[in-house]
Amino acid sequence: MVQIHDKPLAGICVVSLEQAVAAPFATRQLADLGARVIKVERPGSGDFARRYDDTVHGLSSYFVWLNRSKESLTLDAKEPEGREVLGRLLERADVFVHNLGPGAVDRLGFGPAALAELNPRLISCAVTGYGSSGSWSQRKAYDLLIQCQTGLVSITGTPESGARVGISIADIAAGMYAYSGVLTALLTRATTGVVRSVEVSLFDALAEWMSQPAYYTRFGGNAPPRIGTHHATIAPYGAYAASDGREVLFSIQNDAEWRALCASFLEAPEVADDERFATSAARVRNRAALDELVSAAFARRTGGEVQELLDRLRIANAPINDVADFLQHPVLTERARWQEIDTPGGPADVLRPPAELAGVEPVMGRVPDLGEDTAAILGELGYDGPATEVLRASGVV
């Protein structure tokens, strides 16, 4: 069995003043690769994401997803004694990740200049809402606010109403860029000796993911329409109801697929050369007429028959699964993508990280209880038992 010291990031220590989703997502992925991640939490309450819900043995589904393989240190960094503890941690750390409110880390005395003096090898990674400069830098930013600000909600949903994306997509985007930014900074430090800080904002991360509709709108003059499960700029590409009510989504990507669909699925080969539908752009312009043809073909078949025929034609398709269907998906079960980990309330099956490194097992450690590693970490920093109890009695830890 691969040991922890064989992991790609073994020996790397990450200290994280983190909460909610974006920063914890970045640091969990570092922990998956063997980095030691010390999660600093508020005494008594901890990361507020612990209480978003209580569905996983009394712990929130968000927290279990984002915080395995970490150590939990309770610390009030607003108190002088707490700042001293944090300073000792950062003196020994390789990476400092933080996503507190605007200006909070600077007010604690751990801004860029102070960190450079404290530990010249320390890589600082700031996850912000709208960046650290500009008139919006002091605004609070949550995932759905960013979805609204970047225009994502305006292109998601039905013609009648916009909708939020059903996952924390802005947080996830920012967490991914923070993760890759830290890895890049670690590589740069290892190969050149140069230490570079990292900054990622939720807005910039989701703005990057909005590039295609942004360019479409800027150069085409109109935003992509909001049309539910259908693709705004490719047709046919969407979900239709079969005779038994089962919805199946399929996609036509090229001319060969289009002709096969017309001949064998629509049972109207002449439609392939109809000037209204001969090209992808023409099909988008005449979407309503095209939908009538496709809907009629779906209505002649059950959902299973639709999928069987589309598979035979090698046309990509998928039923509209619900989350319960996804949990039992053969791509997960046949490839052993579920793995049991420990949580404070009991064992839980969680998904393995998507990037598989040959010969390396991800850490997949327990989800920490609030402050369970406080005494051990303070001991490493030189605080003996009585000193630790003084800090605990005063509410610093």
Secondary structure, DSSP 8 states (H G I E B T S, - for coil): ---GGGSTTTT-EEEEE--SSHHHHHHHHHHHTT-EEEEEE-TTT--GGGGS--TBTTB-HHHHHH-TTEEEEE--TTSHHHHHHHHHHHHH-SEEEE--STTHHHHTT-SHHHHHHH-TT-EEEEEESS-SSSTTTTS---HHHHHHHTTTGGGSB-SS-B---SS-HHHHHHHHHHHHHHHHHHHHHHHH-----EEEEHHHHHHHHTHHHHHHHHHHSS-----TTS-SSSSSEEEEE-TTS-EEEEE--SHHHHHHIIIIISS-GGGGG-TTTSSHHHHHHTHHHHHHHHHHHHHTS-HHHHHHHHHHTT--EEE---HHHHHT-HHHHTTT-EEEEEETTEEEEEE--S---TT----------TTTTHHHHHHHTT--HHHHHHHHHTT--
